[in-house]
Amino acid sequence: MQSHVALHVGPQSHQRFEHRTVDEGNDRRRNESVLLSNTHDIERHFRASHDEQRISNRYEGVRKIFLRENKSEGEKRSQLNLNCYSAVQSFALSSTKTFLKKILKPVASLNYFISKKKYESNELREGVSAVVVARNESYNLPIVLESLIGFADQIICIDNGSDDNSLMKMKSFQEKFSHQVQIDVIEAPGRLLGDCRNIGLQHSKFNWHLRWDADMVFRQQIGKYNSQWLKEKIKHIHYPTAIKLARINLSGDFHHMSSLFANADEGEFFLVRRTKNLKYTEHEKFDVLGIPLFYDELKIPEVLVFHLEKLKSLDRIIYRNEYFAWRKSVITSNNTQDFESFRNEYRMKLFGISNPDSVKYRFHKKFIILNSAPIDMKLYGPYPEQIQKVINEGNERFSYKYENGKAVARLDKEDSSLENYIPTKEDLEWDIIAHLKNILSEKEQKKIGI
C-alpha cells in the first residue's frame, strides 16, 4: 500500500485557550452500557434508563455543591432548590430536543434523497479512514495503531506537539506497516483538537470516518464480536449513518477500573459514513462532529473498544485534571487567570499545598482508592490481541501493589519518584477521608466504603 510522507501543519493563534489541545479529547461523560437492538421495547428501555441516569447524575452534582459550600442553612436550601430547578429545566429542554429531532428527521431524510448529489462525494472510495490524534501517548500508541490494521483502509496519524517520542512511534508504525495499509503522518503542533480532526477529514480518502482516540484499542479478530465483524456489517450500509461504539474503561493498568463508575459505557459516535461538509467544532472542552439530522444512528451490540483511560503517568493525569478544571472555570465563570496561577490555587484548594511532590503524593493516595476495582473480563470477553500480547510478554508499564488483599500503590516502571519520595509530616497528617467526603456525593462515598 502507498505510504505518504509526513506533513507538517503549523499552529494557529489562540489567545484564550492556548493550552487547549488533544488533551481534551479523552475526558468524556460516562453512560450506562446499552446493547443494540432494533426493537422498540429495548430502545424505550434505553431512553428511560438514560434519562433516569441523567437526572440522578444532576441530582448528585447538586448535592456535592450543597455539601461543599460554606453557607447558612437557609442559603444552602435556596441554592439547592435553584440548582434542582435548573437541572429539571435542562432535562426538559434536552427531552424536547429529542422529541423534535424525531419529528423533523423524516423531513430531513426526504430532503437528503431529493438533494442527494449535494451531500454525496464522488471523491471518496468505499472503505474506512481512521483519524488518530495524539499528544504524549507514546506508551499506548503502538498497540492503539496496530489494533486498527485490518479494519481501516487508511490510518491518519496526527501528532499534536508531543514532547515524548509519540511522533517517532507514528513514523515507526508507518515504516513497519505501510505495505498493509495506507498510513499518513501529519504534524500539527499547537492546534485545537477539533482542528486536528478536521485536518484528518481533509486528508481522508474513504467514505467511512473512524474518529479514534490515542488511548483506545480495537478487538480485531478474537471473540464473536470484533472489528472484522463490524467491517462486514458496514459494507451493507449505504445510507448516511453514525455508529456508536460501546467501550470498556480501564483505569490505572490493564486489570483495574474505576471504583465509582460502571465497567463499560455506550461510547460515542466514533464511526460515521461521511457526507459533504462534515466538520468538527469546539464546544466547551469537547470536540463535536456535527451530524446532520437526516443521519441514521446505530449502537453496536457488544464491547469492541478497550479504553485505556488512565494508563498514563501520574504527572500527566494530574496535569489533565488541573487543565480541565482551568478550562471549565474560564468558560463558565469568565475566569481570566492564566493556567499556572489557576493551578497553584487549585492545588491549595484541593490538597492544602502547592508543592508538586506533595501534590503528587496526596493525589496518588486518592487515585488508588478511586481506581482500584478489579475488572472481571468474563463479562466482556477476551482482551484485544495487542493488550494480551503486552501482558503475556511481561511488558506492562503499570501495575498495582497489594498488601493484605488491598491495593496500596500503583507502580510505574518509568517513574520511581513516588517510591523514592519521603513524605513530610504534613503529608502523613493529611486526611484523605475528609478530602474524599468533600469532593464525592453520598452515593459515591458508599460505593468506596467511606
Secondary structure, 3 states (H helix, E strand, C coil): CCECCCEECCCCCCCCCCCCCHHHHHCCCCCCCCCCCCCHHHHHHHHHHHHHHHHHHHHHHHHHHHHHCCCCHHHHHHHHHHHHHHHHHHHHHHHHHHHHHHHHHHHHHHHHHHCHHHHCCCCCEEEEEEEEEECCCCCCHHHHHHCCECCECEEEEEECCCCCCHHHHHHHHHHHHCCCCEEEEEECCCCCHHHHHHHHHHCCCEEEEEEEECCEEECCCCCCCCHHHHHHHHCCCCCCEEEEEEEEEECCCCCEECCCCCCEEEEEEEEEECCCCCCEEEECCEEEECCCCCCEEEECCCCCEEEECCCCCHHHHHHHHHHHHHHHHHHHHCCCCCHHHHHHHHHHHHHCCCCHHHHHHHHHHHHHHHCCEECCHHHCCCCCHHHHHHHHCCCCCEEEEEECCEEEEEEECCECHHHHCCCCHHHHHCCHHHHHHHHCCHHHHHHCCC
